[in-house]
Amino acid sequence: MTPVAVVGDSLSAYAVVAALAKLGYHCDLLCDPAKSHFFGPSLVLNDVSETLLAQLFPDVNLSIYSQRLTHRLVRWGRQPVQVEQPALAIRSHSLLELLRNSKVMQHTRMIDVSQLTAQQISQNYPWTVYTRHKQRAIALPESSQSLVGGQRVIVTAEVQDTPKSAHACYIESLADGWLFYAPVDGGAMLQACLPITPANPRRALLECLYKSTTISTFVNDLQKVNCFSSAPHLQWPLCGSGWLMVGEPAIKIDPVSGEGTPFALRSAILAGAVIDAILSDRIPDISALSHYQTRLTHSFISHLRGCIQFYREVFSTNSAWLPEINQMIDIAETLSTQLEQQAVNVLNYRLIDFELHIG
Ligand SMILES: Cc1cc2nc3c(=O)[nH]c(=O)nc-3n(C[C@H](O)[C@H](O)[C@H](O)COP(=O)(O)OP(=O)(O)OC[C@H]3O[C@@H](n4cnc5c(N)ncnc54)[C@H](O)[C@@H]3O)c2cc1C
């Protein structure tokens, strides 16, 4: 059987490989060695992520490099609330290293994509899953649209931990942004979300700490300051004949929800199930691909609605945040209309374990 091509070298790429392996397929991982081993943000993985990772990579022991959390303290415009929330905090490069050493990834062939064009990839492989935008490697249709719900960013830093905060993470709204803090493997992670990219990220983070009443009490030092875009985003369409997109290039989830990794893992599992359903002639390709696009778009719209409500609670009169909220409203409406106009927009299938079935 010809392998499936998976373009990328990230959590989503590995999850697609693992999901397809569960169904008996081999993948080739098409990655650019020059761009591998990128240091992404530290992550707090919720219990859904942990369960899905354990199913996809049963031989991986996440606890080696991670910190177990039991609670989240939320100070979102009012008195702080403590919520019980089991989670694992882990640096993304530690997570990727653990997954890269899993049995399934060790048995996957890695191919240098830097010399391949989109045309060559589609000639060599009947199915390609893109988990990374790459010039020339992704043949998006001309009608492709990037729907972005704002321009906010997250400034991240590593800090020295204090024992007091060892099993809880914290989220705190400020007048014009929010802060997040979690202990992670001998240190801690700090993140500040701001509606525009600051000229000096370190100074912006220090200014946020100056306004904070909770998180600032744990932070004594900032290291490795970095900046990531964090506005939700969807690339439409998400799939076409012989290809699907998974992970951040397809759909970006606002990190405020803590749902980015579970969303990426679920999409990877669904992408694998769609390819399997088509290749095994169980479901016609048009129906299976429509299911993929409809299911993920519905989830993304729900995510946007949650974010709109959440941000309105604290930023409804803030002139820098109003465009963020309005752009999310706009893309939620655009996507709802697009779903209504799709030829097939009914969800006729469901996932049973890793397979897609009628019903
Ligand atoms: C600041 C931030 C914090 C997050 N925190 C959480 C969390 O606590 N819990 C959770 O479940 N999810 C979180 N997420 C989401 C999570 O990182 C991804 O959804 C998930 O890892 C899926 O990753 P992926 O393989 O699709 O993308 P990846 O390729 O791993 O990308 C993850 C992030 O890194 C950026 N990135 C990747 N490569 C590069 C590069 N070469 N240069 C610059 N940037 C790059 C991407 O744009 C993306 O924002 C967070 C995302 C961001 C941006």
The ligand as a MOL file (V3000), in Angstrom:
LIG
                    3D

  0  0  0     0  0            999 V3000
M  V30 BEGIN CTAB
M  V30 COUNTS 53 58 0 0 0
M  V30 BEGIN ATOM
M  V30 1 C 1.4100 30.8380 23.0770 0
M  V30 2 C 0.6420 29.5670 22.9560 0
M  V30 3 C 0.3280 28.8420 24.0720 0
M  V30 4 C -0.3710 27.6720 23.9770 0
M  V30 5 N -0.7020 26.9980 25.1060 0
M  V30 6 C -1.3910 25.8710 25.0280 0
M  V30 7 C -1.7140 25.1360 26.2000 0
M  V30 8 O -1.3620 25.5290 27.3210 0
M  V30 9 N -2.4200 23.9860 26.0720 0
M  V30 10 C -2.7990 23.5120 24.8510 0
M  V30 11 O -3.4410 22.4570 24.7960 0
M  V30 12 N -2.4930 24.1620 23.7250 0
M  V30 13 C -1.7970 25.3300 23.7720 0
M  V30 14 N -1.4680 25.9850 22.6360 0
M  V30 15 C -1.7900 25.3950 21.3370 0
M  V30 16 C -0.7500 24.3660 20.9460 0
M  V30 17 O 0.5300 24.9280 20.8820 0
M  V30 18 C -1.0620 23.7710 19.5670 0
M  V30 19 O -2.4080 23.8250 19.2720 0
M  V30 20 C -0.7540 22.3390 19.5310 0
M  V30 21 O 0.5490 22.1360 20.0320 0
M  V30 22 C -0.8500 21.7920 18.1240 0
M  V30 23 O 0.3080 22.0640 17.5170 0
M  V30 24 P 0.6440 21.8860 16.0130 0
M  V30 25 O 1.4820 20.6820 15.8720 0
M  V30 26 O -0.5570 21.9350 15.1570 0
M  V30 27 O 1.4330 23.2120 15.7900 0
M  V30 28 P 2.9250 23.5770 16.0310 0
M  V30 29 O 3.5740 23.5040 14.7150 0
M  V30 30 O 3.5000 22.8090 17.1650 0
M  V30 31 O 2.7820 25.0560 16.4490 0
M  V30 32 C 2.4620 25.4380 17.7690 0
M  V30 33 C 2.6830 26.9520 17.8510 0
M  V30 34 O 4.0330 27.2980 17.5400 0
M  V30 35 C 4.0900 28.1790 16.4120 0
M  V30 36 N 5.2110 27.7720 15.5480 0
M  V30 37 C 5.4470 26.5420 15.0360 0
M  V30 38 N 6.5930 26.5360 14.3210 0
M  V30 39 C 7.0820 27.7900 14.3940 0
M  V30 40 C 8.2580 28.4160 13.8950 0
M  V30 41 N 9.1530 27.7630 13.1810 0
M  V30 42 N 8.4350 29.7270 14.1940 0
M  V30 43 C 7.5530 30.4150 14.9480 0
M  V30 44 N 6.4220 29.8770 15.4530 0
M  V30 45 C 6.1920 28.5880 15.1820 0
M  V30 46 C 2.7640 27.9940 15.6840 0
M  V30 47 O 2.3770 29.1370 14.9690 0
M  V30 48 C 1.8450 27.7250 16.8380 0
M  V30 49 O 1.4340 28.8980 17.4180 0
M  V30 50 C -0.7660 27.1880 22.7020 0
M  V30 51 C -0.4440 27.9120 21.5630 0
M  V30 52 C 0.2560 29.0900 21.6770 0
M  V30 53 C 0.6000 29.8600 20.4330 0
M  V30 END ATOM
M  V30 BEGIN BOND
M  V30 1 1 1 2
M  V30 2 1 2 3
M  V30 3 2 2 52
M  V30 4 2 3 4
M  V30 5 1 4 5
M  V30 6 1 4 50
M  V30 7 2 5 6
M  V30 8 1 6 7
M  V30 9 1 6 13
M  V30 10 2 7 8
M  V30 11 1 7 9
M  V30 12 1 9 10
M  V30 13 2 10 11
M  V30 14 1 10 12
M  V30 15 2 12 13
M  V30 16 1 13 14
M  V30 17 1 14 15
M  V30 18 1 14 50
M  V30 19 1 15 16
M  V30 20 1 16 17
M  V30 21 1 16 18
M  V30 22 1 18 19
M  V30 23 1 18 20
M  V30 24 1 20 21
M  V30 25 1 20 22
M  V30 26 1 22 23
M  V30 27 1 23 24
M  V30 28 2 24 25
M  V30 29 1 24 26
M  V30 30 1 24 27
M  V30 31 1 27 28
M  V30 32 2 28 29
M  V30 33 1 28 30
M  V30 34 1 28 31
M  V30 35 1 31 32
M  V30 36 1 32 33
M  V30 37 1 33 34
M  V30 38 1 33 48
M  V30 39 1 34 35
M  V30 40 1 35 36
M  V30 41 1 35 46
M  V30 42 1 36 37
M  V30 43 1 36 45
M  V30 44 2 37 38
M  V30 45 1 38 39
M  V30 46 1 39 40
M  V30 47 2 39 45
M  V30 48 1 40 41
M  V30 49 2 40 42
M  V30 50 1 42 43
M  V30 51 2 43 44
M  V30 52 1 44 45
M  V30 53 1 46 47
M  V30 54 1 46 48
M  V30 55 1 48 49
M  V30 56 2 50 51
M  V30 57 1 51 52
M  V30 58 1 52 53
M  V30 END BOND
M  V30 END CTAB
M  END
